[in-house]
Amino acid sequence: MASLYKTGILKDGTVVVLRAMTEDDRDKLRDFFNRVDENDLMFLRTDVRDPKVIDEWVKHIDYRRVFPLIAEVDGKIIGDATLHMRKVGWKRHLGNVRVVVAKEYQNKGLATLLVNELVDLAVEFGLEKLVAEIHLQAPAAIAVFKKAGFAAKAVFEDLVKDPSGKRGDLVVMVCDVQGRDRRA
Ligand SMILES: CC(C)(COP(=O)(O)OP(=O)(O)OC[C@H]1O[C@@H](n2cnc3c(N)ncnc32)[C@H](O)[C@@H]1OP(=O)(O)O)[C@@H](O)C(=O)NCCC(=O)NCCS
């Protein structure tokens, strides 16, 4: 899987490289997360602006636990999508998907490329369902996951907080991938 290396074309014609993150990406990832808007990082569970967090990620890559897919243009990371899996337990057939795209590359189809690629990977990994947790007031994110085949299954009102402390609703979207064929 680490050999995953593809190109994709954005709506404006920009050619992007999609590939698995490797341990050599530490500095590029630090640079990427420092460029991403703070509000666009609120759904993450770790402080990706802390260099130690990135150090830990690149030191402990295990593609069967977390598959980190990055998008690059001219050697610069412009998007990151991750597929999180569990090897044991009652969620071992599930994957969680997260995606973030740099502001200047948003609305060009990049997240759609990344999420579709993770759906294909989930099929290869033999997963059955994918789950995404999204702020209800994030229409672009909801649109991306809908296009990839996810459907809203539950809304938790007033559950999450943005960086300013304002509460919001969380929508859980699920995509059935069991028995699916990879896209051509
Ligand atoms: C969500 C996010 C990843 C989308 O990335 P992106 O590369 O801009 O996404 P895409 O360009 O592939 O698709 C965006 C879609 O949203 C649609 N969209 C954008 N703003 C919208 C709005 N206000 N209302 C409805 N749809 C909207 C676009 O039209 C596009 O759909 P289309 O291609 O059918 O026209 C990006 O906004 C981001 O990084 N947000 C912060 C992180 C986040 O919320 N992640 C989701 C939690 S896992």
The ligand as a Gaussian input file, in Angstrom:
#p B3LYP/6-31G(d) Opt

LIG

0 1
 C      -14.357000      19.804000       3.650000
 C      -13.133000      20.016000       2.784000
 C      -12.150000      18.898000       3.014000
 C      -13.582000      20.031000       1.311000
 O      -12.441000      20.072000       0.484000
 P      -12.536000      20.507000      -1.047000
 O      -11.296000      20.032000      -1.709000
 O      -12.871000      21.923000      -1.127000
 O      -13.791000      19.640000      -1.546000
 P      -14.275000      19.418000      -3.047000
 O      -13.819000      20.558000      -3.876000
 O      -13.885000      18.054000      -3.472000
 O      -15.840000      19.401000      -2.910000
 C      -16.499000      20.443000      -2.229000
 C      -17.967000      20.359000      -2.611000
 O      -18.686000      21.138000      -1.674000
 C      -19.536000      21.983000      -2.376000
 N      -19.733000      23.172000      -1.548000
 C      -18.814000      24.093000      -1.204000
 N      -19.396000      25.027000      -0.424000
 C      -20.690000      24.654000      -0.285000
 C      -21.798000      25.209000       0.400000
 N      -21.682000      26.334000       1.105000
 N      -22.986000      24.552000       0.354000
 C      -23.113000      23.402000      -0.355000
 N      -22.092000      22.831000      -1.039000
 C      -20.897000      23.453000      -0.998000
 C      -18.791000      22.305000      -3.652000
 O      -19.666000      22.783000      -4.650000
 C      -18.211000      20.932000      -3.979000
 O      -19.174000      20.104000      -4.612000
 P      -19.157000      19.910000      -6.213000
 O      -17.799000      19.411000      -6.589000
 O      -20.223000      18.889000      -6.466000
 O      -19.439000      21.238000      -6.807000
 C      -12.462000      21.381000       3.097000
 O      -13.428000      22.388000       3.053000
 C      -11.789000      21.373000       4.470000
 O      -10.601000      21.073000       4.567000
 N      -12.573000      21.680000       5.526000
 C      -12.089000      21.591000       6.899000
 C      -11.941000      20.172000       7.369000
 C      -13.265000      19.440000       7.467000
 O      -14.296000      19.972000       7.807000
 N      -13.190000      18.140000       7.158000
 C      -14.340000      17.283000       7.231000
 C      -14.379000      16.523000       8.522000
 S      -13.705000      14.926000       8.288000

